[in-house]
Amino acid sequence: MAGPMAAAIALAMEDFRPLGTKPHAGATPLEQCLYRREAFDVAASPGPEGIVYVQFSFSPSHCAEHERDIVLDMGATYAVDVRTWRILAIQK
């Protein structure tokens, strides 16, 4: 399941933080940090009937210089059907 799991992570990440997305003009340094994909840890696990759960959680160490301003409940969990390559649900 390693290949489908990696593909499920890539599909979910493209929805969560699309490649090439930039912060708005005038974004604070913290907002700029939160736009970076590497500011989030990822965990994935197989579920029933071809479903892979992918969870993104904010990693405070990536924006340590703004630690006092960080909201820790940022992230999302995705349910991805690896048979049809569709995102079935997102919990934010």
Backbone as a ProteinNet text record, in pm:
[ID]
protein_1_A
[PRIMARY]
MAGPMAAAIALAMEDFRPLGTKPHAGATPLEQCLYRREAFDVAASPGPEGIVYVQFSFSPSHCAEHERDIVLDMGATYAVDVRTWRILAIQK
[TERTIARY]
83.2	0	86.8	218	307.7	284.2	274	251.2	119.2	7.5	-121.3	-126.1	-58.3	-59	14.9	128.8	204.3	122.2	52.7	-31	-148.5	-205.8	-315.4	-266.3	-146.2	-88.3	-69.6	-16.8	5.5	-126	-230.7	-361.1	-417.7	-411	-463	-381.4	-249.4	-165.4	-195.1	-221.4	-251.9	-380.9	-473.7	-595.9	-569.4	-494	-468.9	-380.5	-269.7	-175.9	-132.4	-211.2	-177.7	-37.5	32.6	167.7	163.8	251.5	258	169.7	88.6	4.2	92.7	66.1	145.7	57.3	117.5	40.5	-3.2	-105.7	-156.3	-54.1	-65.6	22.9	5.3	113.5	107.9	94.9	110.2	100.2	210.5	176.7	275.6	374.4	490.4	585	523.7	436.4	370.2	279.2	199.6	112.2	194.2	305.2	392.7	442.6	477.8	524	413.2	290	178.8	140.1	186.9	163.3	259.5	367	466.9	417.8	427.4	387.2	467.1	595.3	680.9	650.3	559.4	518.6	419.1	383.5	285.2	342.5	315	350.3	236.2	268.5	166.8	169.9	52.1	37.7	-69.3	-49.4	-147	-167	-288.1	-316.1	-425.3	-414.7	-517.6	-646.3	-755.3	-886.4	-954	-1082.5	-1153.9	-1177.9	-1183.8	-1229	-1161.7	-1029.5	-956.9	-952.6	-980.2	-975.4	-842.2	-780.7	-661.1	-694	-664.4	-683.3	-550.4	-554.6	-435.1	-459.8	-370.3	-385.5	-267.5	-297.5	-196.7	-212	-102.7	-106	10.4	-17	83.3	198.1	319.3	439.1	499	480	525.6	674.8	753.6	898.4	933.3	844.7	872.5	857	784.9	765	802.4	910.2	950.1	967.6	1009.3	1031	901.3	786.9	655.8	576.5	646.9	583.1	470.4	484.7	381.9	252.9	256.7	139.5	68.2	118.7	70.5	-56.3	-149.1	-269.3	-241.8	-246.6	-204.2	-308.9	-432.9	-535.5	-549.4	-446.9	-450.1	-418.7	-488	-464.5	-593.9	-586.7	-704.8	-681.8	-790.3	-785.7	-868.5	-809.2	-872	-901.8	-1012.7	-1043.3	-1033.7	-937.8	-911.5	-942.8	-1023	-1052.2	-942.2	-856.8	-744.4	-785	-909.5	-957.1	-1001.6	-1062.2	-1113.4	-1035.1	-942.2	-859.4	-944.5	-1034.4	-1121.3	-1107.6	-1118.7	-1127.4	-1272.9	-1297.2	-1434.7	-1483.2	-1391.4	-1430.2	-1308.2	-1333.4	-1230.4	-1283.9	-1206.1	-1241.5	-1135.2	-1177.9	-1083.4	-1102.5
-120.4	0	125.7	111.2	227.2	322.7	272.1	357.8	432	361	430.2	527.6	494.4	584.6	714.7	701.7	821	905.4	841.3	914.2	981.6	916.6	975.5	1099	1092.9	1208	1323.7	1292.6	1396.6	1461	1381.2	1433.8	1524.5	1479.6	1559.8	1688.1	1679.2	1797.5	1900	1853.8	1947.3	2024.6	1963.1	2032.9	2123	2072.7	2144	2267.5	2249.6	2358.4	2341.9	2393.8	2376.8	2429.6	2355.9	2393.9	2529.1	2617.2	2748.7	2853.9	2817.4	2916.1	3008.8	3135.7	3237.3	3312.6	3361.7	3443.2	3574.8	3633.4	3759.5	3871.7	3975.7	4091.2	4148.5	4177.7	4233.5	4129.3	4002.3	3896.1	3911.8	3883.6	3889.6	3774.6	3781.9	3670.4	3537.5	3542.6	3420.3	3365.3	3449.8	3404.4	3344.5	3406.3	3353.1	3214.7	3194.5	3063.7	2958.9	2997	2902.9	2861	2931.1	2892.3	2783.5	2761.2	2662.4	2521.7	2432.4	2293	2228	2262.3	2198	2242	2336.2	2377.6	2279.7	2175	2077.7	1937.1	1863.6	1721.8	1644.2	1527.6	1444.7	1305	1249.3	1110.2	1047.9	923.7	854.8	713.8	666	527.4	470.4	340.9	277.7	259.2	272.6	248.9	135.2	118.2	9.5	36.8	-67.9	-64.7	41.6	46.8	136.8	282	308.5	444.9	464.8	580.5	619.9	750.2	754.1	875.5	949.4	1076.5	1160.2	1278.4	1296.4	1405.3	1501	1629.8	1734.7	1809.2	1823.4	1897.9	1996.5	2113.3	2218	2178.7	2202.6	2174.2	2306.5	2342.8	2473.6	2498.5	2395.1	2413.4	2477.3	2469.4	2527	2678.6	2730.9	2875.5	2922.5	2868.1	2890.7	3038.4	3117.4	3259.3	3333.1	3268.9	3329.4	3247	3171.1	3071.7	3128.2	3247.7	3301.6	3337.5	3351.6	3391.4	3274.4	3154.3	3039.8	2978.5	2946.1	2872.6	2726	2638.8	2500.4	2409.7	2452.9	2364	2376.1	2422.7	2432.1	2295.6	2260	2132.2	2076.9	1953.9	1890.6	1740.6	1666	1522.2	1493.9	1417	1382.7	1233.5	1198.6	1059.6	1051.1	971.1	960.1	818.5	806.7	676.2	649.1	550.7	523.4	436.8	395	321.1	417	528.3	625.4	757.5	769.1	889	1013.9	1000.2	1113.5	1139.9	1266.2	1305.2	1290.3	1205	1177	1272.8	1313.4	1400.4	1474.9	1593.1	1673.8	1722	1701.5	1753.8	1856	1979.1	2086.1	2127.9
0	0	0	-3.2	3	-113.7	-234.8	-351.8	-345.5	-323.8	-312.9	-194.9	-84.7	29.9	-4.2	-70.7	-110.9	-208.7	-300.7	-396.7	-325.4	-224.4	-147.7	-72.8	-17.5	51.2	-47.3	-165.3	-266.7	-310	-329.5	-369.5	-260.5	-136.1	-25.1	-7.5	-19.6	-4.1	-112.3	-233.1	-341.9	-313.9	-242	-202.9	-82.2	14	140.3	119.1	50.6	19.5	-125.7	-220	-361.6	-393.8	-475.1	-516.1	-586.5	-546.5	-608.1	-545	-447.9	-380.5	-299	-311.8	-242.3	-143.4	-34.6	59	-7	46.5	-7.8	14.1	-63.7	-48.5	91.5	156.7	291.2	400.6	365.8	466.5	570.3	692.9	800.4	783	847.5	840.7	888	989.7	1035.7	926.8	863.2	754.9	641.1	609.3	505.2	542.6	668	714.3	700	730.2	726.4	585.2	485.7	346.6	300.3	372.8	331.9	364.2	270	290.5	402.5	410.9	510	653.4	671.1	805.1	866	792.3	840.2	838.4	945.4	950.9	886.4	833.7	769.8	830.3	849	892.7	803.4	766.9	681.9	732.7	717	756.3	666.5	638.4	555.1	633.9	563.3	622.6	548.7	569.5	503.8	355.6	277.9	138.2	51.2	53.6	-35.2	7.2	132.4	184.4	256	233.5	307.5	378.5	508	587	591	557.6	555.4	648.2	744.1	839.7	830.4	819.9	822.5	954.2	1026.9	1151.9	1153.2	1203.5	1205.9	1298.3	1254.7	1333.4	1379.9	1505.3	1553.7	1533.5	1527.1	1512.1	1377.7	1279.6	1148.3	1146	1241.4	1249.2	1390.3	1441.9	1581.3	1615.1	1517	1544	1575	1547.3	1573.2	1674.6	1755.9	1842.9	1928.8	1979.1	2069.4	1996.9	1864.4	1786.4	1719.2	1737.1	1660.1	1720.1	1631.1	1667.3	1634.6	1734	1714.1	1651.8	1641	1586.6	1435.1	1368.4	1222.1	1164	1059.6	994.5	939.6	892	834	822.1	816.8	791.8	666.9	576.7	449.3	444	383.5	349.1	196.8	148.3	4.9	-41.1	-145	-205.5	-308.1	-280.4	-369.9	-489.3	-495.4	-612.8	-722.2	-682.4	-779.2	-775.7	-683.4	-665.2	-646.9	-549	-512.1	-364.3	-329.3	-189.4	-148.9	-51.3	-9.2	98.9	187.4	298.1	349.4	406	468.1	601.5	706.5	837.6	876.2	898.1	934.6	1076.1
[MASK]
++++++++++++++++++++++++++++++++++++++++++++++++++++++++++++++++++++++++++++++++++++++++++++

